[in-house]
């Protein structure tokens, strides 16, 4: 037998070995304890989901060795907890029964009868601060808009989530304009369980009116520091408007000079002249963009665009574009100055293009010099333009310049475009109007004055199911019959975005040799029904289309004869704008044509 010392050493070694056994191994050797009791909730779906997620009783299942007294105490507490949770759904008089059922281990059953749902009774929304006593029309409209847009009106079922959302929405409307430091000063939900009605009271403290102060710009290193305030257009002294700040950010990022822009107005600053903090991240000095695509009008397309945001010496932006396709290849360069304090920008443009219209091939050249201004809804453009065009025919038959559109001209032009749509690039309601006015002189051997007018209109009207789109375009060039006007000042139509069912610029004036040439008068109209395609009972991002297009081109108003195309198609409201595919039947050629287009064009 080993002696006492040897036995002591052996015992110590065994204890040390036991201490080195991993905890996970010991845990695997010992079975994990199961739940102390089973729990079943019997209630209608909304209440059942809520109780299963938030009832405190569920987490006590993992507590080991619960005795009968503890189970009884937990059941009593669970009834009160369940009533409080059901109150957040608007059920303040439910019947909650908790009982124990026999089984291999204790089983608690929670049964719920919801009773009558509580609805909203009287709603009282009051105001403190500057908004309470203001009498100007804009502030009165804002105050009444908060009341009329209240998200939990009388008669609607009450829930805690709905109550919280309605308060948050009212506060957002208050703080979105003028009252940046607006807050909720009082709120009360007074529940009358006997009548199943709840009275709501809310008081909003607007605080003072906030007016914008000076702009504090950071991140400007490469470009003219005047660019940020001129694109942002946030005038010192103007009232705070969150939407205007968002639009300013979009103008900065859309200018091409900045990759990102962030605007912050501190609600703790002096409301009489709160500083506007603008942080920008500048875009690279030069950019090259390669593009490829395909359209049914022009076939496959390749493009190359180079932009220099600050030309040495003058600081202008130069954008040069090359596009290669079957119908309208072109080379263009446009140089633009930075905007002045009123938003106007000088611009110089040069363009050379080749237009293939059936058997006619037009070589066009254009030089333009002028100014333009782009605002939130309105674009204006004033420019002096030189146009020159030479025309050849594949038939080899001679054409007069007046018929074919060969010639040159100098003109002064004014273009005004107004866009009043609910959202871009995918609009569902609103309208747009465009007007082009020009006048000039032909530069051939027989110089003649002329005047050119083009009017465009687009209207989107929501319907009970989908929306109706109406489109119209009319143009006229007034000059004596012998005037040799370049084709770029005349009209042709047909194609993906004008009169579907006809090829690109197929609609024009019939020439003596059988070709189709440009004309002096244009009329286009379209009616289109856009109906959302439903999936699982919900509107998807796809619309079905039914449309009728009509267009005419002539050299005299009395000779305008509309040709018609009818068809159907599908439109996808993509993040980059609508992508549309359509099949149209041209009644004159009696042929079907496929049309593809991308983007919202007006």
PyMOL commands that set and color helices and strands:
alter all, ss='L'
color gray80, all
select helices_A, chain A and resi 4-20+23-29+45-54+56-62+68-87+130-133+137-148+160-175+226-232+242-254+401-404+487-489+557-559
alter helices_A, ss='H'
color red, helices_A
select strands_A, chain A and resi 38-42+95-101+107-113+119-128+183-192+197-205+212-218+258-265+274-282+286-295+299-308+317-324+328-336+345-357+360-374+378-393+407-421+430-442+449-462+467-478+509-510+516-517+521-535+538-554+563-574+577-586+591-598
alter strands_A, ss='S'
color yellow, strands_A
deselect
rebuild
show_as cartoon
